[in-house]
Amino acid sequence: MMSVESVKPVQKLIRELIESSMNSHAVLSALSAPSRDLSLQVIVESDDEIHFQVIVISELFTNQSRVKRTQLVYAALSQDIMDGRIHAIALKTYTPEEWANLEDKKND
């Protein structure tokens, strides 16, 4: 994972947009289900500030289809995609449980 110093402006923008949008959804979800842990992790990587690999891990994705998950994330980025600031994104979404299982498989 990249250090904070090496994060470039568009990578930071992507992370901030997703975190802001997902945290707004988390507040609404917490109001309806206060016992849920709505943690959020956003990983953004890029070698060229044009093509981005984005991983979003959130409890909000529980019981959501892949399409709905993608829609939630892209909604946060839509304006910056339309105006060309963000060109290409490879997006992966996971619940914390799915992410932990993936990490466990890597370590086997």
C-alpha positions as CSV (number, residue, x, y, z in Angstrom):
1,M,0.0,0.0,0.0
2,M,1.2,3.5,-0.7
3,S,2.4,5.9,1.9
4,V,0.5,9.1,2.6
5,E,3.3,11.2,1.1
6,S,3.0,9.3,-2.3
7,V,-0.7,9.8,-2.7
8,K,-1.4,12.0,-5.7
9,P,-4.2,14.6,-6.0
10,V,-6.7,12.6,-8.0
11,Q,-6.1,9.5,-5.8
12,K,-6.9,11.7,-2.8
13,L,-9.9,13.1,-4.5
14,I,-11.3,9.7,-5.3
15,R,-10.8,8.5,-1.7
16,E,-12.4,11.6,-0.2
17,L,-15.4,11.5,-2.6
18,I,-16.1,7.8,-1.8
19,E,-15.6,8.2,1.9
20,S,-17.9,11.3,2.0
21,S,-20.6,9.6,0.1
22,M,-20.4,6.2,1.8
23,N,-20.3,7.9,5.2
24,S,-23.5,9.7,4.4
25,H,-25.1,6.4,3.5
26,A,-23.7,4.9,6.7
27,V,-25.3,7.6,8.8
28,L,-28.7,6.9,7.2
29,S,-28.2,3.1,7.6
30,A,-27.1,3.5,11.3
31,L,-30.3,5.4,12.0
32,S,-32.3,2.5,10.8
33,A,-30.1,-0.2,12.3
34,P,-28.0,1.4,15.2
35,S,-26.3,-1.9,16.1
36,R,-24.5,-2.2,12.8
37,D,-20.7,-1.6,12.6
38,L,-20.4,0.5,9.5
39,S,-16.7,0.6,9.0
40,L,-15.3,1.8,5.7
41,Q,-12.0,1.3,4.0
42,V,-11.0,2.9,0.7
43,I,-7.8,1.9,-1.2
44,V,-6.9,3.9,-4.3
45,E,-3.8,3.1,-6.3
46,S,-2.5,4.5,-9.6
47,D,0.7,4.6,-11.5
48,D,-0.2,7.4,-13.8
49,E,-3.0,9.5,-12.2
50,I,-5.3,8.5,-15.2
51,H,-6.0,4.8,-14.5
52,F,-7.1,3.9,-10.9
53,Q,-7.6,0.7,-9.0
54,V,-10.1,1.3,-6.3
55,I,-11.1,-1.2,-3.5
56,V,-13.9,-0.2,-1.2
57,I,-14.7,-2.3,1.9
58,S,-17.9,-1.5,3.7
59,E,-20.5,-3.1,5.8
60,L,-23.0,-1.2,3.7
61,F,-22.4,-3.7,1.0
62,T,-23.9,-6.6,3.1
63,N,-26.9,-8.1,1.2
64,Q,-26.3,-5.7,-1.7
65,S,-25.8,-7.0,-5.3
66,R,-22.6,-6.2,-7.1
67,V,-24.5,-3.8,-9.3
68,K,-25.9,-1.9,-6.3
69,R,-22.5,-1.7,-4.7
70,T,-21.0,-0.3,-7.9
71,Q,-23.8,2.2,-8.2
72,L,-23.1,3.4,-4.7
73,V,-19.5,4.0,-5.4
74,Y,-19.9,5.5,-8.9
75,A,-22.6,7.9,-7.6
76,A,-19.8,9.5,-5.5
77,L,-17.5,9.9,-8.5
78,S,-20.0,10.6,-11.3
79,Q,-19.3,14.3,-11.7
80,D,-15.6,13.9,-11.8
81,I,-15.9,11.1,-14.3
82,M,-18.2,13.2,-16.5
83,D,-15.8,16.2,-16.4
84,G,-12.8,14.0,-17.2
85,R,-10.9,14.5,-14.0
86,I,-11.2,10.7,-13.4
87,H,-10.6,8.7,-16.6
88,A,-10.6,5.0,-15.9
89,I,-11.4,3.0,-12.7
90,A,-11.1,-0.7,-11.9
91,L,-13.5,-1.1,-9.0
92,K,-13.8,-3.9,-6.5
93,T,-16.2,-3.9,-3.6
94,Y,-16.3,-6.1,-0.5
95,T,-17.9,-6.5,2.8
96,P,-15.4,-6.7,5.7
97,E,-16.2,-10.5,5.9
98,E,-15.5,-11.0,2.2
99,W,-12.3,-9.0,2.4
100,A,-11.1,-11.0,5.4
101,N,-11.8,-14.2,3.6
102,L,-9.9,-13.0,0.6
103,E,-6.9,-12.0,2.8
104,D,-7.0,-15.4,4.5
105,K,-6.9,-17.1,1.1
106,K,-3.8,-15.0,0.2
107,N,-2.1,-16.1,3.3
108,D,-2.7,-19.8,2.8
